[in-house]
Every structure is written in C-alpha cells, then in structure tokens.
Amino acid sequence: MYNLIGKVLLAFVIISVLISALALFVSRVSLTRHVWLSGFFANVLDFFYLPLKYLFCKFSDPRILDKWMVSLKNAANLSDFAGTEKRLLFVPHCMRSLDCPAYATKYGIQCKSCGKCVFNQLKGDAEKYGYEFYIVTGSSFVKNILKDIRADGVLVIACDYEINKGMRSLAGTGIVTYGIPMLNDGCYNTKVDEVFVADTLQKFSQNE
C-alpha cells in the first residue's frame, strides 16, 4: 500500500515538474509570438507560482518569472478584454512628479492635470477611449475602487510583479485583466512607453 502511494506521489511530482517546465517555456515564447493554450499554461504557472518563485529567487531573477507570466496572461486575456464594456485604467503613483500638487482620497491620487508628469497625457488618452482613470498607491486602493465601481475590464500599468499580483488577485472575479509593464522598476521616477499605451488603448477600442 505504502509502495503504491510512493509511486503515485513520485509520478505526480514528475508530471508537475514537466508541466511547469513546459508552461515556463510557453510563457517565454509568448514574449515574441502567439502561443496556443495560453490560458491553460497561465493557470499552471499560477498554481505552481510559489515554488517557481522560490526557484527563480534562488537561481535567477524573480522578475523574469513575473514578466513571462504577464506576457502569457495578456495573450490568454486578449480576446476577452477586447469584449469588455466598462474598463478602468490603473496607473502607479511612482510615475508622478516629485512636486505633484494632487491630493489622495480613498480612490487614489486625484490628478489635477498640471502637466508636470506623464499622467496628464495618460489621463487624456484614457478618457478619449472610454476608460476611468485611477492613480493608485497600493492594492488596498484597487480593492476600494472595484468595490464601489462596476467594471468588467481592468488595464494595469505597473512593474511586472505588481501586474501579475493584480492579475492573480482578480482571477475568478469576472474582471478581465490586461497589463502594460513600465520601462523601469522603482518607488519613484518610473516611466512607461506613452506611445505604446496609446496604441494599446486604440487597439482595444477598434476591437469593440
């Protein structure tokens, strides 16, 4: 009996390792071209996220794992996000000007369109394509907003870690997520490709 249990556990471990390795390979490929079964492999990586994160921390850079997962989830969510009707755009406060005059509420930083940072442009583009625009300083703000504001699509600009974290937390809620990674990480003076953001907003607008 114990011998059988041992064989079953060993088989499970081997299969788990093989599926995880295949999912990682597919996520890496998704950075440059279309992949099949992206949703399935994204779920595999979500399921094994903690042990995979440990291995990447131990032997590589954990940011790589989040980058691959965001790319894979974007591929998986592409068509569903294009079909959403009420969309929100979340951007991180770390891109704001150091002398930003805006104030904070429970819905995040209230942009005053002073023109001192990229938010003035992003806010204008978001409103042009029908997104509600929010500058957030943490996941608690996102929860407050989504608790009070109905939405079926969320576009997130952030570092890969925060995008992946948000995607994982919203999985199964009926809200479709899509992410645009920033050009650099950090707590301040971070940047995003404004042209790419505008192109992304326009692309989904054309698919409606």
N, C-alpha and C positions, 0 to 999 in steps of 0.2 A: 504493500500500500504506500509506504513512505517512498519507496523507489519510484513508483508511478508519479507521485506528487512532485518529486525532484525532477523527473524528466519533463513533466508539464511546465514547471517553473523555468527550467532551462530553455525549453522551446519558446516560452513566452518572452524571455529575455532576448534570445537571439532574434526573434521576429521583431521585437520592439526596436532593437538596435538597427536592424536592416531597414525598417520602415522610416525610422528617424533619419538615418543617413540618406535615404532616397529623398525624403522631404527637404532636407537641407540642400541637397543637390538641386532639386527643382526650384527652391527659393532663390538660390544663387543664379540659376539660369534666368529666372523671371526678371532680373535686373536689365537684361538686354533683349529678351524676346518673349513672345507669347508661350505659355505653358498650359498643358492640359491638367485637369483635376486640381486646379489651384485651390479651390475651396476645401477639398479633402485634405490636401497636404498642409494647408494652413491650420486646419483643426488638429492634425497630428502634431505640428510644432507647438500649438497651444497646450496640448495635453502633456507634452514632454518638456515644457518650457523651463521649469526649474532645474531639472538635471542638465539640460542642454546649456542653460545659463551658467551653471557651475563649471561645466567643462570649458566653455569659452572664457570664463574668468580665469581659469587655471592655465589654459594653454594658448589663449589667443586674446582677442579684444571683444568683450561682450556687446559692444556697439555694432559689431558686424552681424551678430545674430538678429538684433532688432532691425537693422537695415534690411536684411534679407526677408524677414517676416513681414515688414511693412510693404515691401515690394510685392510679395506673394499675395497679401491680403488685398492690396489695391487691384491686382489682377482678378482676384476672386470676386471683388465687390463692384467692379467696373460697370457692368450692365445694370445691376440692381440700383446703384447710386444714380445712374442716368435716369432711372424711372421714378426717383423720389420727387415729391412735390414741395414740401416745406423743408428748406435747408438752412442750417446755421453754419457760420464760419467762425471757428475758434482760433485765435492767434495768441502767442505767449507775450507776456508783458516785458520779457527780456529784450525785445526789439525796440522798445520805446526809447525816446530821447532821455538823457540823464537829467535834463531840466524840464521834463514833461509837466505841463500845468494841470493835467487831468486829475480827477479825484476818483476814489474807489467806492463802489457800492457792493451789494451782495451779488450783483450781476457782473462784477469785474470792473476794470478801468473804463470810465466813460470818456471816450476820445472827444476832444474839443476841436479837432480839425485845425490845429495850429500850424501844421505844415513842417514841424521840426523833425519828423521822423517818417518812416515808411507807412505808418498807419493811415495817414491821410489818403494816400493812394489806394491802399488795400480796402479801406472803408468805402471809397467811391466805387471801386470795382465790384465789391460785394453787393452794394445797393443796386448797381447797374444790372446785375444778373439775378437779383431777387433773393439774396442771402441776408439773413440777420447777422450783424457783425458784433462779435464779443471779444474783448481783450481780457484774458483770464490770468490769474496768478497761481492757480493750482486746481487740483481735481475737485475740491470742495465747491469752487465756483461753478464748474461744469455741472455738478450734481444739482446745485440750486437752480441753475438756468433750465436744465432739462426737466426739473420737477414742475416748473411753472410755465414753460414754453413748449408747446407741442411741436414736434419735428420728427420727420422720418429719415432725414439725411443730415449727417454732420461731416463737414470738411475741416480737417485739423492741420494747422501749420505749427510745427514744433520739431524738436530733435526726434530722431527715430525711436529712442527709448520711450519718450512721452506719448508719441503717436501709437506705438504698439501697446503701451499700457492702457491708453484710452480705448483702443480697438478691443482689447481683451475684456475690459470692464463693461463695454456696451454690447458684447456678444450675447445674443439671445434676447435682447430687449425690443427687437423690431426696428431699431435705428441702424441704418446703413452708414458705415464709416468709410472715409477716404482720406489719405494723408499726403501732405506735401512737406518733405523734410527741409529743414533750414540748411543754409550753406555751412554753418559752423555751430558748435555747441557752446554753452556758457550761461552765466547768470545775467549778463548784460552785453550790450553791443553786438547782439547776434543779428544775422542777416538772412534774407530769403531772396530767391530769384523772382523779382516782381513780374517780369515778363512771363515767366513760366506759370506763375499764379494766375495772371490774367488769361493766359492761353487755356489753362485748365478750367477756369470758370466759364469761358466762352465755349469750350468743347462740350461741357455738360449742358449748357444752355441750348446748343444746336441739337442735342440728342433728345430734347424734350418732345 
